[in-house]
Amino acid sequence: MKKRRSLFKGMVMLAMTLIVVWTSVSYVQADLGCHPDYKISLENVPAGYYCAIITNAKGDSRGATLPHDFWEDREIRNSELRLKQVDRETVEEYLSNFYYEGWFYFPNTLLYNSRGPWNFDTHKYPFPGRILTISPEGEVIMSETMEYGQNYTYDVQKGQFVNLGTLGFLGSLLKYVLICYILTLLIEYAVLGSFAFVRVPANRKKFLLVNTVTNIPLNLILYSVYSSGIDQRNWFIMFYVLEVTIMIAESAYYAKNLVDREGKKRPKTAILYGVLANFCSAIVGIAFSLFDLQPW
């Protein structure tokens, strides 16, 4: 009995440690839990170029400092897309007064000879937005529109976003599924090591089988659904439902199939292992997803 209590306390401590890891890599908000951030990167930035982000987003929730109310319902000329003089002071002044068909400067995004990236949290981001570049000769170029809250990479020299295409998407999908699968095996096997079940070779094979059958389809579904444009709340709901379903299924499988060194089944202990193992791996899985799950 004492050994079992000690084991349970150890598992609880492990779970609490993973919660700390989870919250350390995430933004915690009261309405949902954790939220990812969005990253916009630059490639092939020629020497002497200034880069910034412009937006036409409305609403304080996306950026309280945006001067949208100042421009709205006013007759104002579009800014000229050329500067006579290019230096830090003139560029900053130009951007502070920039307006072009509803587009204006998103504060604190000016870069000079830098690839960035820009990082935005879920409550203040520039989407829909565009990359604005200013060449040393004063030419001002606006990119195509970034419509959604996701990662972007912009090739300044070519003047276009890097499109991953089908092969890029499949590569990102494979990487995500593989990393999640390996993390799950490592974490859940580490938890298994705290139970006597790990000493039985047949149990290890059953462990590998059930995690392969459940984990790979789970992450194929989660990544594909995320890339389809589902909103964060519904993605989290789907994540929780799928994880709980897998936790119940795996715990039932372990209760029926895991045996100790004498070949006896210990259903209660097996269920305890299934719940703790899935709980720990789910925490790390969602932390990794929030940190890395950006398909484009």
Contacts in CASP RR format, 6 or more apart in sequence:
PFRMAT RR
TARGET T0000
AUTHOR 0000-0000-0000
METHOD contacts of the structure
MODEL  1
MKKRRSLFKGMVMLAMTLIVVWTSVSYVQADLGCHPDYKISLENVPAGYY
CAIITNAKGDSRGATLPHDFWEDREIRNSELRLKQVDRETVEEYLSNFYY
EGWFYFPNTLLYNSRGPWNFDTHKYPFPGRILTISPEGEVIMSETMEYGQ
NYTYDVQKGQFVNLGTLGFLGSLLKYVLICYILTLLIEYAVLGSFAFVRV
PANRKKFLLVNTVTNIPLNLILYSVYSSGIDQRNWFIMFYVLEVTIMIAE
SAYYAKNLVDREGKKRPKTAILYGVLANFCSAIVGIAFSLFDLQPW
4 269 0 8 1.000
7 194 0 8 1.000
7 195 0 8 1.000
8 272 0 8 1.000
10 194 0 8 1.000
11 191 0 8 1.000
11 194 0 8 1.000
11 272 0 8 1.000
11 276 0 8 1.000
14 191 0 8 1.000
14 276 0 8 1.000
14 280 0 8 1.000
15 276 0 8 1.000
15 279 0 8 1.000
15 280 0 8 1.000
15 283 0 8 1.000
18 280 0 8 1.000
18 283 0 8 1.000
18 284 0 8 1.000
19 283 0 8 1.000
21 283 0 8 1.000
21 284 0 8 1.000
21 287 0 8 1.000
22 34 0 8 1.000
22 283 0 8 1.000
22 284 0 8 1.000
22 286 0 8 1.000
22 287 0 8 1.000
23 34 0 8 1.000
25 287 0 8 1.000
25 290 0 8 1.000
25 291 0 8 1.000
26 33 0 8 1.000
26 34 0 8 1.000
26 35 0 8 1.000
26 36 0 8 1.000
26 287 0 8 1.000
26 290 0 8 1.000
26 291 0 8 1.000
27 34 0 8 1.000
27 35 0 8 1.000
27 36 0 8 1.000
27 37 0 8 1.000
27 121 0 8 1.000
27 122 0 8 1.000
28 34 0 8 1.000
28 35 0 8 1.000
29 35 0 8 1.000
29 122 0 8 1.000
29 123 0 8 1.000
32 232 0 8 1.000
32 233 0 8 1.000
32 236 0 8 1.000
33 236 0 8 1.000
34 286 0 8 1.000
34 287 0 8 1.000
34 290 0 8 1.000
35 121 0 8 1.000
35 122 0 8 1.000
35 123 0 8 1.000
35 232 0 8 1.000
35 290 0 8 1.000
36 122 0 8 1.000
36 232 0 8 1.000
36 290 0 8 1.000
36 291 0 8 1.000
36 293 0 8 1.000
36 294 0 8 1.000
37 119 0 8 1.000
37 120 0 8 1.000
37 121 0 8 1.000
37 122 0 8 1.000
38 119 0 8 1.000
38 120 0 8 1.000
38 121 0 8 1.000
38 122 0 8 1.000
38 125 0 8 1.000
38 127 0 8 1.000
38 149 0 8 1.000
38 150 0 8 1.000
38 151 0 8 1.000
38 294 0 8 1.000
39 117 0 8 1.000
39 118 0 8 1.000
39 119 0 8 1.000
39 120 0 8 1.000
39 151 0 8 1.000
39 152 0 8 1.000
39 294 0 8 1.000
40 53 0 8 1.000
40 117 0 8 1.000
40 118 0 8 1.000
40 120 0 8 1.000
40 131 0 8 1.000
40 146 0 8 1.000
40 151 0 8 1.000
40 152 0 8 1.000
40 153 0 8 1.000
40 154 0 8 1.000
41 115 0 8 1.000
41 116 0 8 1.000
41 117 0 8 1.000
41 151 0 8 1.000
41 152 0 8 1.000
41 153 0 8 1.000
41 154 0 8 1.000
42 51 0 8 1.000
42 111 0 8 1.000
42 114 0 8 1.000
42 115 0 8 1.000
42 116 0 8 1.000
42 117 0 8 1.000
42 131 0 8 1.000
42 153 0 8 1.000
42 154 0 8 1.000
42 155 0 8 1.000
42 156 0 8 1.000
43 115 0 8 1.000
43 153 0 8 1.000
43 154 0 8 1.000
43 155 0 8 1.000
43 156 0 8 1.000
43 157 0 8 1.000
43 162 0 8 1.000
44 155 0 8 1.000
44 156 0 8 1.000
44 157 0 8 1.000
44 158 0 8 1.000
45 51 0 8 1.000
45 113 0 8 1.000
45 114 0 8 1.000
45 115 0 8 1.000
45 156 0 8 1.000
45 157 0 8 1.000
46 135 0 8 1.000
46 156 0 8 1.000
46 157 0 8 1.000
47 113 0 8 1.000
47 136 0 8 1.000
48 112 0 8 1.000
48 113 0 8 1.000
48 135 0 8 1.000
48 136 0 8 1.000
49 112 0 8 1.000
49 113 0 8 1.000
49 133 0 8 1.000
49 134 0 8 1.000
49 135 0 8 1.000
49 136 0 8 1.000
49 156 0 8 1.000
50 86 0 8 1.000
50 91 0 8 1.000
50 110 0 8 1.000
50 111 0 8 1.000
50 112 0 8 1.000
50 133 0 8 1.000
50 134 0 8 1.000
51 110 0 8 1.000
51 111 0 8 1.000
51 112 0 8 1.000
51 114 0 8 1.000
51 131 0 8 1.000
51 132 0 8 1.000
51 133 0 8 1.000
51 134 0 8 1.000
51 156 0 8 1.000
52 95 0 8 1.000
52 105 0 8 1.000
52 106 0 8 1.000
52 109 0 8 1.000
52 110 0 8 1.000
52 111 0 8 1.000
52 131 0 8 1.000
52 132 0 8 1.000
52 134 0 8 1.000
53 105 0 8 1.000
53 106 0 8 1.000
53 109 0 8 1.000
53 118 0 8 1.000
53 126 0 8 1.000
53 129 0 8 1.000
53 130 0 8 1.000
53 131 0 8 1.000
53 132 0 8 1.000
54 98 0 8 1.000
54 100 0 8 1.000
54 103 0 8 1.000
54 104 0 8 1.000
54 105 0 8 1.000
54 106 0 8 1.000
54 126 0 8 1.000
54 129 0 8 1.000
54 130 0 8 1.000
54 132 0 8 1.000
54 142 0 8 1.000
55 62 0 8 1.000
55 66 0 8 1.000
55 103 0 8 1.000
55 104 0 8 1.000
55 106 0 8 1.000
55 126 0 8 1.000
55 127 0 8 1.000
55 128 0 8 1.000
55 129 0 8 1.000
55 130 0 8 1.000
56 68 0 8 1.000
56 102 0 8 1.000
56 103 0 8 1.000
56 104 0 8 1.000
56 128 0 8 1.000
56 129 0 8 1.000
57 63 0 8 1.000
57 66 0 8 1.000
57 68 0 8 1.000
57 126 0 8 1.000
57 127 0 8 1.000
57 128 0 8 1.000
57 129 0 8 1.000
58 68 0 8 1.000
59 66 0 8 1.000
59 68 0 8 1.000
61 123 0 8 1.000
61 124 0 8 1.000
62 123 0 8 1.000
62 124 0 8 1.000
62 125 0 8 1.000
62 126 0 8 1.000
62 127 0 8 1.000
63 124 0 8 1.000
64 124 0 8 1.000
65 107 0 8 1.000
66 104 0 8 1.000
66 106 0 8 1.000
66 107 0 8 1.000
67 104 0 8 1.000
68 104 0 8 1.000
71 99 0 8 1.000
71 102 0 8 1.000
71 104 0 8 1.000
76 99 0 8 1.000
78 99 0 8 1.000
78 100 0 8 1.000
78 101 0 8 1.000
79 94 0 8 1.000
79 97 0 8 1.000
79 98 0 8 1.000
79 99 0 8 1.000
79 100 0 8 1.000
79 140 0 8 1.000
80 140 0 8 1.000
81 100 0 8 1.000
81 139 0 8 1.000
81 140 0 8 1.000
81 141 0 8 1.000
81 142 0 8 1.000
82 138 0 8 1.000
82 139 0 8 1.000
82 140 0 8 1.000
83 90 0 8 1.000
83 91 0 8 1.000
83 94 0 8 1.000
83 134 0 8 1.000
83 138 0 8 1.000
83 140 0 8 1.000
84 138 0 8 1.000
86 134 0 8 1.000
86 135 0 8 1.000
86 136 0 8 1.000
86 137 0 8 1.000
86 138 0 8 1.000
88 112 0 8 1.000
91 110 0 8 1.000
91 134 0 8 1.000
92 110 0 8 1.000
94 134 0 8 1.000
95 105 0 8 1.000
95 110 0 8 1.000
95 132 0 8 1.000
96 105 0 8 1.000
98 104 0 8 1.000
98 105 0 8 1.000
98 132 0 8 1.000
100 142 0 8 1.000
103 129 0 8 1.000
103 130 0 8 1.000
103 142 0 8 1.000
105 132 0 8 1.000
106 126 0 8 1.000
106 129 0 8 1.000
109 118 0 8 1.000
109 126 0 8 1.000
111 118 0 8 1.000
120 126 0 8 1.000
122 232 0 8 1.000
125 149 0 8 1.000
126 146 0 8 1.000
127 146 0 8 1.000
127 147 0 8 1.000
127 148 0 8 1.000
127 149 0 8 1.000
128 145 0 8 1.000
128 146 0 8 1.000
128 147 0 8 1.000
129 145 0 8 1.000
129 146 0 8 1.000
130 142 0 8 1.000
130 143 0 8 1.000
130 144 0 8 1.000
130 145 0 8 1.000
130 146 0 8 1.000
131 142 0 8 1.000
131 143 0 8 1.000
131 146 0 8 1.000
131 154 0 8 1.000
131 156 0 8 1.000
132 140 0 8 1.000
132 141 0 8 1.000
132 142 0 8 1.000
132 143 0 8 1.000
133 140 0 8 1.000
133 141 0 8 1.000
133 143 0 8 1.000
133 156 0 8 1.000
133 159 0 8 1.000
134 140 0 8 1.000
134 141 0 8 1.000
135 141 0 8 1.000
141 159 0 8 1.000
143 154 0 8 1.000
143 159 0 8 1.000
143 160 0 8 1.000
143 161 0 8 1.000
144 160 0 8 1.000
144 161 0 8 1.000
146 152 0 8 1.000
146 161 0 8 1.000
148 229 0 8 1.000
150 294 0 8 1.000
150 295 0 8 1.000
150 296 0 8 1.000
151 294 0 8 1.000
151 295 0 8 1.000
151 296 0 8 1.000
152 161 0 8 1.000
152 296 0 8 1.000
153 161 0 8 1.000
153 162 0 8 1.000
154 160 0 8 1.000
154 161 0 8 1.000
154 162 0 8 1.000
155 161 0 8 1.000
155 162 0 8 1.000
164 172 0 8 1.000
164 295 0 8 1.000
164 296 0 8 1.000
169 227 0 8 1.000
169 295 0 8 1.000
172 223 0 8 1.000
172 295 0 8 1.000
173 220 0 8 1.000
173 223 0 8 1.000
173 224 0 8 1.000
173 227 0 8 1.000
173 295 0 8 1.000
176 219 0 8 1.000
176 223 0 8 1.000
176 292 0 8 1.000
176 293 0 8 1.000
177 216 0 8 1.000
177 219 0 8 1.000
177 220 0 8 1.000
177 223 0 8 1.000
179 288 0 8 1.000
179 292 0 8 1.000
180 215 0 8 1.000
180 219 0 8 1.000
180 285 0 8 1.000
180 288 0 8 1.000
180 289 0 8 1.000
181 211 0 8 1.000
181 212 0 8 1.000
181 215 0 8 1.000
181 216 0 8 1.000
181 219 0 8 1.000
183 281 0 8 1.000
183 284 0 8 1.000
183 285 0 8 1.000
183 288 0 8 1.000
184 211 0 8 1.000
184 215 0 8 1.000
184 281 0 8 1.000
184 285 0 8 1.000
185 208 0 8 1.000
185 211 0 8 1.000
185 215 0 8 1.000
187 277 0 8 1.000
187 280 0 8 1.000
187 281 0 8 1.000
187 284 0 8 1.000
188 207 0 8 1.000
188 211 0 8 1.000
188 277 0 8 1.000
188 278 0 8 1.000
188 280 0 8 1.000
188 281 0 8 1.000
189 198 0 8 1.000
189 207 0 8 1.000
191 273 0 8 1.000
191 276 0 8 1.000
191 277 0 8 1.000
191 280 0 8 1.000
192 198 0 8 1.000
192 203 0 8 1.000
192 204 0 8 1.000
192 207 0 8 1.000
192 273 0 8 1.000
192 277 0 8 1.000
195 269 0 8 1.000
195 273 0 8 1.000
196 260 0 8 1.000
196 261 0 8 1.000
197 203 0 8 1.000
197 258 0 8 1.000
197 259 0 8 1.000
197 260 0 8 1.000
197 269 0 8 1.000
197 270 0 8 1.000
197 273 0 8 1.000
198 204 0 8 1.000
199 261 0 8 1.000
200 258 0 8 1.000
200 259 0 8 1.000
200 260 0 8 1.000
200 261 0 8 1.000
200 263 0 8 1.000
202 259 0 8 1.000
203 258 0 8 1.000
203 259 0 8 1.000
206 253 0 8 1.000
206 254 0 8 1.000
206 257 0 8 1.000
206 258 0 8 1.000
210 250 0 8 1.000
210 253 0 8 1.000
210 254 0 8 1.000
211 250 0 8 1.000
214 246 0 8 1.000
214 249 0 8 1.000
214 250 0 8 1.000
215 246 0 8 1.000
218 242 0 8 1.000
218 243 0 8 1.000
218 246 0 8 1.000
221 238 0 8 1.000
221 242 0 8 1.000
222 235 0 8 1.000
222 238 0 8 1.000
222 239 0 8 1.000
222 242 0 8 1.000
222 289 0 8 1.000
222 293 0 8 1.000
223 293 0 8 1.000
223 295 0 8 1.000
225 235 0 8 1.000
225 238 0 8 1.000
226 235 0 8 1.000
226 293 0 8 1.000
226 295 0 8 1.000
227 295 0 8 1.000
227 296 0 8 1.000
230 238 0 8 1.000
239 286 0 8 1.000
239 289 0 8 1.000
243 278 0 8 1.000
243 282 0 8 1.000
246 278 0 8 1.000
247 274 0 8 1.000
247 275 0 8 1.000
247 278 0 8 1.000
247 279 0 8 1.000
247 282 0 8 1.000
250 274 0 8 1.000
250 277 0 8 1.000
250 278 0 8 1.000
251 270 0 8 1.000
251 271 0 8 1.000
251 273 0 8 1.000
251 274 0 8 1.000
251 275 0 8 1.000
251 278 0 8 1.000
252 271 0 8 1.000
254 270 0 8 1.000
254 271 0 8 1.000
254 273 0 8 1.000
254 274 0 8 1.000
255 265 0 8 1.000
255 267 0 8 1.000
255 268 0 8 1.000
255 270 0 8 1.000
255 271 0 8 1.000
256 265 0 8 1.000
256 267 0 8 1.000
257 265 0 8 1.000
258 265 0 8 1.000
258 266 0 8 1.000
258 270 0 8 1.000
258 273 0 8 1.000
259 265 0 8 1.000
259 266 0 8 1.000
260 266 0 8 1.000
END
